[in-house]
Amino acid sequence: MSMTDAAPAAAPALVPVVVIGAGGMGRAWIGTVLRSDAARLVGVADVLEGAAERAVAEVVPEEQRAAIVTGTDALDVARRSGAEAVIDVTIPAAHHAVTADALHAGYPVLGEKPCAATLAEAVSLAGHAEATGKLFMVSQSRRNNPHLHEARRLADELGGAGIVDTRFYKAPRFGGFRDEMEHPLIVDMAIHAFDAGRVLIDGNPLDVTATSYNPSWSWYAGDTAATVTITYDSGVVHTFAGSWAAPGAETSWNGDWRISGEHGSVLWDGETAPTSHAAAAEATEARLGRAPDPDARWELADSLERFCAALRGGPVPDSEVHANVWTQAIVEAAVRAADTGVRVQLADLLEEALAAARILDSADGRSSALHSWNTGTSGLSIG
């Protein structure tokens, strides 16, 4: 057979996955898997009796339901269904136990953000991934936005990001746990902007300053407004300012961005294509960035495709646990800076987290990988 007559390469086999957690976000993931051409749903698990069954009945087409294994024990469901991987969509407090158990049972994990409830638990999970040799990727899904990556490309044309400014103003009335959190904006929302900033900026975050407060009209118990400044070891500074109690003229859910470099700036409204504004005198008009390809993947779908591709021999995803710990470290540093009024060094924070994670792992007994880390930051270069 000649080269021109060669048969096309077969598409990689779909990855059979179990979704763990059948709440609202779990249902979103079930739908994402059902629409995927990289994965197939074989099971759903939830600790609440009957919750997995209800989610399947509500989301999965009737003709497919009989093939979906359900139950309250995630690993039992994974074994009975023949899964090759699991998607952890449990509450953050359960992420550490669910992910560690899955990794040690031999299952790669795609976890919904945040990586874990605390930075120490996130560092611990990096160690468990090393100990088992299994992939743990965090779905920090808003970095999987084609417009964001186009903004990075345009900024690179202008000399690269030197100053990054994000403004985020919304007024959602969620009800539930967010209304009672101490730092709802920083912990539950700004994490997306912090992570998106890491797509735009070279290097690692170095230190964080922050102030937070709650407007007098706020319907939240905790601080729902904040200004956070993140300095990177490359010299770039990212400033985030926003509120979840800001009615009127609201920004998009991705915020409003300005990226300034030596030769001009890039503007992005968080929803449409970014624009490039060169400093050259002849460049008087904004240049619109490229539109996403019609078949471009977005957010959850892109996270899932990157995860499955890695399991089939593709590259390590850019939100693999070691890389994603940096995003969680920014969040924890911002909370501490807002509470104390001092500049927080991420190296110090990660050193504390490493010490606490080693204690967690010693009590657990399944991983000693963190003992090979020289420092909290040097260990994150793995992966």
SULZIWO-V128286 format. One record per residue. RES is the residue in one small letter. PSI is psi as a letter, one per 40 degrees, with the letter a starting at -180 (999 if undefined). NEAR is the number of other ideal C-beta (glycine too) atoms within 12 Angstrom. D_FIRST is the distance of its C-alpha to the first C-alpha in Angstrom with 1 decimal. Layout:
# SULZIWO-V128286
res psi near d_first
RES PSI NEAR D_FIRST
RES PSI NEAR D_FIRST
This chain:
# SULZIWO-V128286
res psi near d_first
m h 6 0.0
s i 6 3.8
m d 6 6.7
t d 7 8.1
d e 7 5.9
a i 8 6.4
a i 9 9.3
p i 7 12.6
a i 6 14.5
a i 8 17.1
a i 11 20.6
p i 18 23.0
a i 15 25.1
l i 26 28.6
v h 35 31.3
p h 32 34.1
v i 43 37.4
v h 49 41.1
v h 54 43.6
i h 49 46.9
g h 38 49.7
a f 40 50.3
g a 28 52.7
g d 19 52.1
m d 27 49.5
g d 38 47.9
r d 28 47.5
a d 27 45.9
w d 40 43.3
i d 45 42.8
g d 25 42.1
t d 37 39.8
v d 43 37.7
l d 32 37.6
r e 22 36.2
s i 30 33.6
d e 20 29.9
a d 33 29.9
a i 38 32.5
r i 30 34.1
l h 43 37.7
v e 34 38.6
g i 42 42.2
v h 48 45.3
a i 47 48.3
d h 35 51.7
v d 23 54.9
l h 21 57.0
e h 14 57.2
g e 17 55.5
a d 28 54.1
a d 39 50.4
e d 24 50.9
r d 21 52.6
a d 35 49.9
v d 36 47.2
a d 21 49.4
e d 20 49.9
v d 29 46.5
v h 31 43.8
p i 17 43.1
e d 12 44.8
e e 9 41.8
q e 18 40.3
r d 23 43.5
a d 13 43.4
a e 21 40.3
i h 36 42.1
v h 31 44.1
t i 37 47.4
g a 28 50.3
t e 22 52.6
d h 24 51.0
a d 41 47.9
l d 30 46.4
d d 22 47.1
v d 36 45.3
a d 36 42.3
r d 23 42.2
r d 21 42.7
s e 31 40.1
g f 21 37.3
a i 38 37.3
e e 33 35.3
a i 42 37.6
v i 51 40.8
i h 51 42.3
d h 47 45.9
v f 45 48.0
t i 35 51.3
i i 27 54.4
p d 31 54.5
a d 16 57.1
a e 28 54.6
h d 40 51.5
h d 39 52.3
a d 30 52.8
v d 41 50.0
t d 47 47.4
a d 42 48.6
d d 30 48.6
a d 42 45.0
l d 40 43.7
h e 27 45.5
a e 28 44.1
g e 19 40.6
y h 41 39.8
p i 39 38.7
v h 50 41.1
l h 55 41.0
g h 53 44.7
e i 41 46.6
k i 38 48.8
p i 42 51.1
c d 48 49.5
a i 44 52.7
a d 27 56.4
t i 28 57.5
l d 42 56.1
a d 32 56.9
e d 36 54.8
a d 48 51.9
v d 46 52.1
s d 46 52.3
l d 52 49.1
a d 52 47.3
g d 45 48.6
h d 44 47.4
a d 41 43.9
e d 31 44.0
a d 25 45.5
t e 26 42.9
g e 17 39.8
k i 33 39.0
l h 41 38.4
f h 49 41.4
m h 47 40.9
v h 44 43.8
s g 42 43.1
q g 42 45.2
s d 39 43.8
r e 36 45.6
r e 38 43.8
n f 35 40.7
n h 38 42.0
p d 30 39.9
h d 37 43.2
l d 46 44.4
h d 30 41.3
e d 31 41.8
a d 43 45.4
r d 32 44.2
r d 25 42.0
l d 36 44.9
a d 40 47.3
d d 24 45.1
e d 28 45.3
l e 30 49.1
g e 22 49.3
g i 28 48.5
a h 41 50.7
g d 28 54.2
i h 30 56.2
v h 44 54.9
d h 31 57.2
t h 43 56.7
r h 30 59.2
f h 41 58.9
y h 29 61.5
k i 31 61.3
a f 25 63.8
p i 25 62.1
r g 15 64.3
f d 21 62.1
g i 11 64.8
g a 16 64.0
f d 18 63.3
r d 25 62.7
d e 21 66.3
e e 16 67.6
m i 24 65.4
e d 23 67.1
h g 34 64.5
p d 35 62.4
l d 47 61.1
i d 45 60.1
v d 38 58.6
d d 32 57.0
m d 41 56.1
a d 47 56.3
i d 41 53.7
h d 38 51.1
a d 46 52.5
f d 49 52.7
d d 42 49.1
a d 41 48.0
g d 47 50.1
r d 37 48.0
v d 37 44.9
l d 43 46.9
i h 40 48.6
d i 23 47.4
g a 22 48.9
n i 29 50.7
p i 42 54.0
l d 30 57.0
d i 29 60.1
v h 42 61.2
t i 30 64.5
a i 38 65.3
t i 27 68.1
s i 36 68.1
y i 22 70.7
n h 25 71.3
p i 22 72.8
s d 10 76.0
w e 14 74.4
s i 25 71.4
w e 22 70.8
y i 35 69.0
a d 17 70.9
g a 29 69.0
d h 32 68.2
t e 40 66.1
a i 35 66.2
a i 46 65.1
t h 28 64.3
v h 45 62.0
t h 32 61.1
i h 46 58.3
t h 29 58.1
y i 30 54.9
d e 19 54.7
s e 20 53.0
g e 16 56.3
v i 31 55.0
v h 29 57.4
h h 43 56.4
t h 34 59.3
f h 43 59.1
a h 29 62.1
g a 40 62.3
s i 35 64.0
w e 37 63.3
a f 33 66.7
a g 26 66.4
p i 16 66.9
g h 11 66.4
a f 11 63.9
e i 23 61.4
t i 27 58.2
s i 25 54.7
w e 24 53.8
n e 36 51.7
g i 41 54.8
d h 29 55.4
w i 44 54.0
r h 31 54.9
i h 44 52.9
s h 30 54.7
g a 29 53.5
e d 19 54.7
h e 22 53.6
g a 30 54.0
s i 32 53.6
v h 42 51.2
l h 31 52.6
w h 43 51.0
d e 25 52.8
g e 30 50.5
e d 19 49.1
t a 22 47.8
a i 27 45.9
p i 38 47.8
t i 28 49.4
s h 34 49.7
h g 27 53.0
a i 24 53.0
a e 18 56.3
a i 15 56.0
a d 7 58.8
e e 7 56.6
a g 17 54.5
t e 11 57.0
e i 11 54.7
a i 18 52.5
r h 23 48.8
l h 19 47.0
g i 28 44.1
r i 19 40.6
a i 13 40.3
p i 20 38.0
d i 11 34.5
p d 8 34.7
d e 11 32.5
a i 20 34.4
r i 27 35.6
w i 26 39.3
e b 29 41.6
l d 36 41.0
a d 29 37.5
d d 33 36.4
s d 40 38.1
l d 42 36.2
e d 34 32.8
r d 34 33.5
f d 46 34.7
c d 36 31.7
a d 27 29.3
a d 29 31.2
l d 33 31.0
r f 22 27.2
g e 12 27.0
g a 18 28.1
p i 15 31.1
v h 23 34.6
p i 34 36.4
d e 28 39.2
s f 38 41.7
e i 36 41.0
v d 49 44.5
h d 39 45.4
a d 32 44.9
n d 43 46.5
v d 50 49.7
w d 48 50.7
t d 44 51.0
q d 46 53.1
a d 47 55.2
i d 47 56.0
v d 47 57.2
e d 43 59.4
a d 41 60.7
a d 44 61.6
v d 35 63.6
r d 32 65.4
a d 32 66.2
a d 35 67.5
d d 21 69.7
t d 17 71.1
g e 12 71.1
v i 17 69.6
r h 23 66.4
v h 33 64.0
q h 24 61.8
l d 39 58.5
a d 25 58.4
d d 25 61.7
l d 39 60.5
l d 40 57.3
e d 25 59.3
e d 26 61.5
a d 40 58.5
l d 36 57.0
a d 23 60.3
a d 27 60.6
a d 40 57.0
r d 27 57.6
i d 19 60.6
l d 32 58.5
d d 32 55.8
s d 18 58.5
a d 13 60.1
d d 25 56.7
g e 12 55.7
r e 24 51.9
s h 31 51.0
s e 19 52.5
a d 31 49.8
l e 39 52.3
h e 18 54.4
s e 18 51.8
w h 30 52.3
n d 15 54.7
t i 21 55.6
g d 36 54.9
t d 28 53.0
s d 17 51.1
g d 33 49.5
l e 38 47.9
s e 18 45.7
i i 25 43.6
g 999 29 40.5
